[in-house]
């Protein structure tokens, strides 16, 4: 498999870029298709079959819906049936790859004497492209999207390699036109794209993989640690996940930018969020908007929910009905979000955890405001803003404790061990240098996080970092580039001595 | 400061004049060139901390640097690096040779090293150390398995420049040890970037003198306890030659035939046994190769196991000189070499003459000090030591000096000691003799101590007294060299090569002209020198 963090990828990406710009403009999309297929084939031919089957399903579904609409007697029920069939088939592929083993063991436990075992194929990025094509089919059904008649172009939309690893989840109407229109080489885009890629590599290789050493050491050997060490490890796991995921997205966005293709942003400095709901508007944005458009809105506007509201309104009052109206779709979305991340019980609990926080904060929002007014708290003060930011960060760090250990029983043990000892001295007695990173590595990681924080805070204030760098004199600009690249080459976690981890969201 | 501004101004003018008007391609090329240059600089800086004492001696660097200049080369494991002295072969026989071995170099890597060597050189003889032939594939796999950093592999493979050879070497490596990350071997930075943690100021300094001696590692140690060597003599592990070993020997023979040079198998370690010898002999006959085993020539080489071994496997410089003498004679008798000493293009050997002389001086001094069987002999050796390169440390223990003779006192005076020890009793006494002069400290009934720092080495000498509670000891760089003996403690430190040449005590409290003794741990015990020659350990 070609990983973004490999010399093979750099060679592959360079070759793709050269070929792309050497090919006549109207055929440039074919270069991307061939490159994507090659990239995907490197993960295994079985996975390639899966993506072709999924693409074919969505393509046929969309064409059937279109044919029906274009017929003299359009049949909405038939279209709905076609749509549901298409979604069911593509979801079957997803369920097979995500829960194949769990289902097999459950079936064999009930019906068979011998346990049923088989090798489940997990195609790369199946969660991302499945959601993309479900969105596409639904848009076609809603007549919000014209049908793509060229199967290969549709296949390119699905399999565009920079985003197949970890998303984002693209919309056909925003991505496809950019993919199929050949772009001219733009020097500025190349510079900006490379800057973004370098920033992504920095986040992944210098920060994420460095802090991963702490989280894997502590959570992997949780019996050996206690107290605040777990808090430190959970914070490290949070930094790791953010830098890993957003780093990969930066690389994908940066590479696409060189091609003058602008992908959807997936992050907007989530750790500056003042509430859990805002956090999810800034973290994995495309997943959130997908759920909003294709799950939340259909549920909210469904007759069933309306009827339920009417009934509960009559029984318990309007206020209660309104709460039910918002709580049910949110609960469904968060359970689905949990299951999208993984089929284990820990992911279900994780989904419920976020769902409950967001539902309760929605239901009690007015009461909360009243309390703030009574206490005369200035909501615009820096103190209060920082308090809200810290509170959101804390909520996220706790959520990492649910998923990182991999088992709810381990999570429970860890929570017990956190409160077993208040060992605050770990911050002064060099204990932190013995939990996966030595002193020098620890400080490189810390300084890198401070750089990340500074950049994020400038962006949050509206400063466009790349424009700012572009305005510097050439020597200074180049010094920044050289320093960044050399920092990755020297301090990055890679090679046989310090093998970095694969991207976390690749497994989703 | 002014010139710096002018320089920046000049660069700015050049940029405006030439680069700005040109297209962006030029700018990109310039950017990539500077980046490549910076990467190479960083790569070279980060490479140095992994170079240990053995790895730094990679002979392949000089093979690339001086093409078509070597008459012979030595391939194989660590014994091919330490047990031969290329400088001696040059100085005495005018032969230019180089060692291309690496510690535990497996045969297949010796084969690819040879191919790379023959791409650059036209030697007449290639010596292959037989230890490499005896390593089984499993042995190598287990060693690499323990060494996650694959340093052993790097030492051989990194120095191969020819892409085709390197690729094949990596392919064979993958066959033997399984999956490997090949980028480690094509990009040094990929492998050594983690060394930023080990960087110190020293790594940025250019070495004063070349730190290699034609691929040799020079060992100064003298294996004092030969009993260990005899244990190693019963080397019982399997040595049946694998088909792979035969394959590579045959390929090496073919390479040498094609290059019109001879492949000679050499066993240059002294714990071989008959079975191994016979197996190699059979192999050499099969491929019509010459075979020389040092164990058959111990008398001829005048090899002394108690003095010429650095450890049970490796020769010290003295041993390597003896073995080089033997091989030098063999080469002179069987081949015709031009005398490289008359060739000005071999100046690099001439430049190393002085260092080599000092190295020989160091090892021979050490041997003499260890060979001294009495206090008088020991003092005689000390009086002949060059004070520029040595520090002599003395501390008295439980001093009564009852049996110190006038002759011995005279020799002590010759060393520069002003205190007449023969008349002293119940006192603490220490002395440090160095190029800075003589530092003595004497204290009646009380302890005495002296400290000195020289060339980054620190010395601490303590002497107890009749009433003092301290123990007499000599510490060098914080490490205890000798402690708790009786009479006079001695330690000799070579400041040129930073090694302890001798540490022992002479119990002149109890004996006249006593033998040297060494306190090993808490108790006392004399050094046991083996007197028997090494003999074949025939297992039948």
Boltz contact constraints between the chains, C-beta under 6 A:
constraints:
  - contact:
      token1: [A, 7]
      token2: [B, 183]
      max_distance: 6.0
  - contact:
      token1: [A, 187]
      token2: [B, 24]
      max_distance: 6.0
  - contact:
      token1: [A, 440]
      token2: [B, 197]
      max_distance: 6.0
  - contact:
      token1: [A, 482]
      token2: [B, 38]
      max_distance: 6.0
  - contact:
      token1: [A, 490]
      token2: [B, 193]
      max_distance: 6.0
  - contact:
      token1: [A, 490]
      token2: [B, 196]
      max_distance: 6.0
  - contact:
      token1: [A, 495]
      token2: [B, 190]
      max_distance: 6.0
  - contact:
      token1: [A, 495]
      token2: [B, 191]
      max_distance: 6.0
  - contact:
      token1: [A, 496]
      token2: [B, 181]
      max_distance: 6.0
  - contact:
      token1: [A, 496]
      token2: [B, 184]
      max_distance: 6.0
  - contact:
      token1: [A, 497]
      token2: [B, 149]
      max_distance: 6.0
  - contact:
      token1: [A, 497]
      token2: [B, 194]
      max_distance: 6.0
  - contact:
      token1: [A, 498]
      token2: [B, 194]
      max_distance: 6.0
